């Protein structure tokens, strides 16, 4: 009998066709937690986007489920602990997505320091009356070149950011759960304790996952170490205490904040909206590109099929699951 798999979002056609070669596929477009809970017992595997929450209450009803394949680098929308307890493999993607997010992070950085969104609004409003107006208004704008960039989180995305900012003429320092000798050799990145990164860097970039340990890793106390600096967040909204960031911007202690993610999403009203000069805000789409979306789809499909073949994908999130349910016990293909 072929495995039955649910895809919970609108996947690109190429990856979907690949999945259909080996499994029976049902498309459930963005079901509610309640709707998914009613159906989850039918599936051997699911492929989920960040917009598909998979809480414990759903996982506990997943009688046949063997794999949750995330169509994203992040997996905080899945209760990984609950999945591990039930022997369900959880996977994520990397590759092209990491490059796309890193490229976006550098774009946010340049846009923030060079005030590109602000000057776009300036010219569209018809305020460019002379070169003197431009010079007097924007002469305090800064370059990324010559700065020290501090990266928190040196996974695939952090490394891709480090390579790009090094090419822009910056010094790179970083903090991660473990040292990364490859990036230290590649770009001369220096590993430092977290607080020292915040003190030394001119621009701090957050490239960490959302975990209990990283919740509000940038808080009021750590913002005191960042006076006169810039902060860029392409990780998760919960990495930052947004109220503390707003205060730091209002008091002029933080020079600027660029973010693609928020503590609560989607966002329709926020104090940050009125801070056009010191912020750049985007709607959680750093990984969205035609190339990255297709590549993510193929990776998510390959990860799911690997588990159902009794293999261990390189991007397995919960390696503890191997002790709970060995690969041979989930093999169906």
C-alpha positions, 0 to 999 in steps of 0.5 A: 500500500502506498503511503498517504501524505497531506500537503497543507499549503500550495506547493510548486507543481514540480515538487508536487509531481515528484511526491505523487510518483511515490505517494497518494497525496491529499491537498489540505490548504491551510486547515485550522488546528481543529480541521487538521486534528480531525484528519491527521490520523489518515496520514503517514506523512505531512508537508507543512509551511510556517503558516501551518501550526502543528501543536501537541493536540494534533500530534497526539491524534496522529496514529499513523504519522511518521514524518513532518517535513517542514517547507522552511528552515524554521520549525518553531510552528511544530511541537518537536518535543511532542513529535519526538515522544511519538516517534515522528521524524521532523525535517527542515530545509536548507540550501537555496533558501539559506542563500535567499535569506542571507541575500535578503539580510544584506539587503535589509542592512544596506537599506537601513544604513543607506535609508533607501526606503525613506529616500524612495518615499522622499522622491515619490513625494516630490521633495527633491527640489535641489541637490542642496536639499538632498545633501542637507537631509541625508548627509548623515547616512552611513555605509556598511563598508568598514563596519564590524558585523556581529552575527548571532547564529552561525548555521547555514544562513549565518555563514551565507551572511558572513560570506556576503558581508565580508565581500562588502569590506566588513569585519565579521564577529559571531556567537553561536552555540558552537564554534564554526572553524570553516567560516573562521577560515573562509572569511576570518570570522572571530568567535566571541562571547555573546555580550562581547559580540554586542559590544564590538559590532556596529551591526548585529544580525540575528540568524537564530532559530526560535527556541526557549533558549533564544526567546528575547535574546535581545532584551532590555539589558542587552540593548544597553550594550548596543547603544549607537548600533544597528540591529537586523532580524531575519531569524524569528520575531521572538528573538527580540523584545519589541517593546524594549527595541521601541524604547531604545529607538525612541530614546536614540540609543539604538540607531536603527532596526530592520526586521522581516519578522515580528513577535506576533504575525501578521502585523497591521498596527505597530509602534514601529510603523511610525519610525520611518527614519530608523526602521525598515520593516518587511512582511516575513518574506526573506525566503520567498523567491521563485528559485528558493520556493521550488528548491524548498519544495523538492527538499521537503519532498526528498526529506519526507521520502527519505524517512519513508524509505528508512533513511536518515535525512541530513536535515533531520531536526529531532535526532533523538527520535532515532532512539524512540523509533529507528528508521527501519520501523518507519520504512514504507517505500 
